[in-house]
Every structure is written in C-alpha cells, then in structure tokens.
Amino acid sequence: MAFPRTWDELIAAGYVWQNDAECRGCGDPIMWFRTPSGKSIPMNPMQRGSDEAVAHWATCTEQDSFRKKG
C-alpha cells in the first residue's frame, strides 16, 4: 500500500490528525497524525485538499538528531 499523498487520502486511509506543533530539532511547524497502527508521525504542514502529504523527517534539517543510536 502506497503512503497517502494528500490530507484527504491520509484521513481515508485511517490517519487521525492530533495537533499542530513545532519540530524540536529545526523549529519548523509540523502536524502530528496518528497512523492506523496507532503510532504518531510528524508531517509537514498542509491544507485540506491538494497539498502533498510529506513526512517531516524527509525534509527536517536536524533529522539525524532523532535517529535511535545502537
């Protein structure tokens, strides 16, 4: 199953918007969603409709600081 491409596809696939926040690493705004399996995923901000759904870790300048070590 491909990752949903828009807000509408996220919702249709069972993702649930939780809240807006700020990335602890880079400071950019993010949107938290709960996945169908119950995990949380940070997404870049998007508007309902045609904006592309992009996981924030794909664009975060501080993504390496969140990687688990070990």
Buried (B, 14 or more C-beta within 10 A) or exposed (E): EEEBEBBBEBBEBEBEBEEEEEBEBBEBEBBBBBEEEEEEBBBBEBEEEEBEBBBBBEEBEEBEEEEEEE
